[in-house]
Every structure is written in structure tokens, then in C-alpha cells.
């Protein structure tokens, strides 16, 4: 008696699974469409992730995620700081001579 009941209950679960999956899929696809529309409006708001090495470790890396606009700003700031260091070093070397 227990075996037919088990088979019946499993068949109900298996039959309901595709309906549940379809509902989740339609909700997920609606979210994906909304996200894609937002990206199409402003591509600089897309998120990009990069793996970066951890200082002091040859093997360890961390994953850093930022928008494209944030990555661009980080690069601009780094380039600006590097130029400032070089300009200061050149200015100091010409003043010593």
C-alpha cells in the first residue's frame, strides 16, 4: 500500500515541477528584459568584473566588479596621479641642476 502512494506522490511532484519552472522562467526573463533595456539606455552603467592580484601573493586574486563608468574614472584618476608624480620628479630634477 505504501509503494503506490509513494509513486503517486512522486508523479504529482514531477508533474508540478515544469509548471513551477515555467513560472520562475517567465519572472526571470521579465527581469532580464528590464535589465537589458536599462543597459541599452546607458551602456556605461553595465557592470564589468575583473580579477585582480592581491598584493603580497603570487596566487591569490580577488574579483572586483564596477560599472564601465567607474572603471573609466579609476583609470583616469590613476593616469592623472602617475602624470603628477612624473611631473613633480622632473621639476625636482631640473631645480637641482
C-alpha positions as CSV (number, residue, x, y, z in Angstrom):
1,X,0.0,0.0,0.0
2,X,2.9,2.4,0.7
3,X,4.5,1.9,-2.6
4,X,1.6,3.0,-4.8
5,X,1.2,6.1,-2.6
6,X,4.9,6.9,-2.9
7,X,4.7,6.6,-6.7
8,X,1.6,8.7,-6.9
9,X,3.1,11.5,-4.7
10,X,6.3,11.4,-6.8
11,X,4.3,11.7,-10.0
12,X,2.4,14.7,-8.7
13,X,5.7,16.4,-7.7
14,X,7.3,15.6,-11.1
15,X,4.2,16.9,-12.9
16,X,4.1,20.2,-11.0
17,X,7.9,20.8,-11.4
18,X,7.6,22.1,-15.0
19,X,4.8,24.5,-14.1
20,X,6.9,25.9,-11.3
21,X,9.9,26.2,-13.6
22,X,7.9,27.9,-16.2
23,X,6.7,30.5,-13.7
24,X,10.2,31.2,-12.4
25,X,11.5,31.4,-16.0
26,X,8.9,33.9,-17.0
27,X,9.7,36.1,-14.0
28,X,13.4,35.8,-14.6
29,X,13.0,36.7,-18.3
30,X,11.0,39.8,-17.4
31,X,13.8,40.8,-15.1
32,X,16.4,40.1,-17.8
33,X,14.4,42.2,-20.3
34,X,14.2,45.1,-17.9
35,X,17.9,44.9,-17.2
36,X,18.8,44.7,-20.9
37,X,16.6,47.8,-21.6
38,X,18.4,49.7,-18.8
39,X,21.8,48.7,-20.3
40,X,20.7,49.7,-23.8
41,X,19.8,53.2,-22.5
42,X,23.2,53.8,-20.9
43,X,26.0,51.3,-21.7
44,X,28.3,53.0,-19.2
45,X,26.1,51.5,-16.5
46,X,26.9,47.9,-17.5
47,X,28.8,46.0,-14.8
48,X,32.2,44.6,-15.6
49,X,34.2,42.3,-13.3
50,X,37.9,41.9,-13.3
51,X,40.2,39.5,-11.4
52,X,43.0,41.5,-9.7
53,X,46.1,40.1,-7.9
54,X,46.3,40.6,-4.2
55,X,49.4,42.5,-3.1
56,X,51.9,40.1,-1.5
57,X,50.5,36.9,-3.0
58,X,51.5,35.2,-6.3
59,X,48.4,33.1,-6.5
60,X,45.6,34.9,-4.7
61,X,43.2,37.0,-6.8
62,X,40.1,38.9,-5.9
63,X,37.1,39.7,-8.2
64,X,36.3,43.4,-8.4
65,X,33.0,44.5,-10.1
66,X,32.3,48.0,-11.1
67,X,30.3,49.8,-13.8
68,X,32.1,50.8,-17.0
69,X,31.9,54.4,-16.0
70,X,33.6,53.6,-12.6
71,X,36.4,51.7,-14.4
72,X,36.9,54.6,-16.7
73,X,37.1,57.1,-13.8
74,X,39.5,54.8,-11.9
75,X,41.8,54.7,-15.0
76,X,41.6,58.5,-15.4
77,X,42.5,59.1,-11.8
78,X,45.4,56.6,-12.0
79,X,46.7,58.2,-15.1
80,X,46.4,61.7,-13.6
81,X,48.2,60.6,-10.4
82,X,51.0,59.0,-12.5
83,X,51.4,62.2,-14.6
84,X,51.6,64.3,-11.4
85,X,54.3,62.1,-9.9
86,X,56.4,62.2,-13.2
87,X,55.9,66.0,-13.5
88,X,57.0,66.5,-9.9
89,X,60.0,64.3,-10.3
90,X,61.1,66.2,-13.5
91,X,60.5,69.5,-11.8
92,X,62.6,68.5,-8.8
93,X,65.5,67.2,-11.1
94,X,65.6,70.4,-13.1
95,X,65.6,72.5,-9.9
96,X,68.6,70.6,-8.5
97,X,70.8,71.3,-11.6
